[in-house]
Amino acid sequence: MLILRFFSRVAAALLLVIALTLSGCNAGKRITKANVDEVAEGMSKKQVESILGLPTSIDNKDFVVMKKTAYVYQQGKDTVTIVFKDDKVQTKDSTLSE
């Protein structure tokens, strides 16, 4: 019985660590006008992710035929959208102010 309690506590602790790790994937990556300005046309997805972190959501449902993907970053009321064509930045749009 004691061993069963120990293993259930270990399992619960492990699940907590995994949940915190996954929820904090963008931890430390604050979206600012300065780092959005670093994103340039022609950059790869990996380069953008190194600057902005992982996107809040990825949208490609309207772009399947054109092989485009949109990375959407949301932070409060602000939104940044980076559109990739053939995995390279084509356009970016932001509601961030100075």
C-alpha positions in Angstrom: 0.0 0.0 0.0 2.8 2.4 0.9 4.6 1.6 -2.4 1.4 2.3 -4.4 1.0 5.7 -2.7 4.6 6.5 -3.4 4.3 5.7 -7.1 1.0 7.6 -7.5 2.7 10.7 -6.0 5.7 10.3 -8.3 3.4 10.0 -11.3 1.4 13.1 -10.2 4.6 15.1 -9.8 5.9 14.0 -13.2 2.6 15.0 -14.8 2.8 18.4 -13.2 6.4 18.9 -14.4 5.3 17.9 -18.0 2.3 20.2 -17.9 4.3 23.2 -16.6 7.0 22.6 -19.2 4.5 22.5 -22.1 2.6 25.5 -20.9 5.8 27.5 -20.6 7.2 26.8 -24.0 7.0 30.5 -24.8 8.2 31.5 -21.4 10.7 34.4 -21.6 9.6 35.2 -25.2 7.7 38.4 -24.9 6.4 39.7 -28.2 7.6 43.3 -28.7 7.8 45.6 -31.7 11.5 45.4 -31.6 11.7 41.6 -31.9 8.9 41.6 -34.5 10.9 44.1 -36.5 13.8 41.6 -36.5 11.7 39.2 -38.5 12.5 39.8 -42.2 11.2 38.5 -45.5 12.8 35.2 -46.5 13.5 34.0 -43.0 12.8 30.3 -42.2 10.2 29.2 -39.6 13.1 28.1 -37.3 14.6 31.6 -37.5 11.3 33.2 -36.6 10.7 30.8 -33.7 14.2 31.7 -32.4 13.1 35.3 -32.3 9.5 35.1 -31.3 9.2 31.7 -29.8 6.5 29.2 -30.7 3.3 30.7 -32.2 0.1 30.8 -30.2 -1.6 29.1 -33.2 -0.8 28.0 -36.7 -3.3 28.5 -39.6 -3.0 26.8 -43.0 -6.6 25.9 -43.7 -7.0 28.8 -46.2 -3.6 28.3 -47.7 -3.3 24.6 -48.5 -3.3 25.0 -52.3 -0.8 27.9 -52.2 1.5 26.1 -49.7 1.3 29.0 -47.2 1.2 28.8 -43.4 0.4 31.6 -41.0 1.9 31.8 -37.5 -0.3 33.8 -35.2 1.1 35.2 -31.9 -1.3 36.6 -29.4 -0.3 38.6 -26.4 -3.2 40.3 -24.6 -5.0 42.4 -27.1 -2.1 42.4 -29.6 -1.7 40.0 -32.5 1.2 39.3 -34.8 0.7 37.3 -37.9 3.6 35.9 -39.9 2.7 34.3 -43.3 5.2 31.8 -44.8 5.2 30.7 -48.4 7.3 27.6 -49.0 8.5 27.8 -45.4 10.0 31.3 -45.9 8.5 34.6 -44.5 6.4 36.3 -47.1 4.6 38.9 -45.0 4.1 40.0 -41.4 1.3 42.0 -39.8 1.2 43.4 -36.3 -1.1 45.3 -34.0 1.7 46.2 -31.6 2.3 49.8 -31.0 5.6 51.5 -30.1 
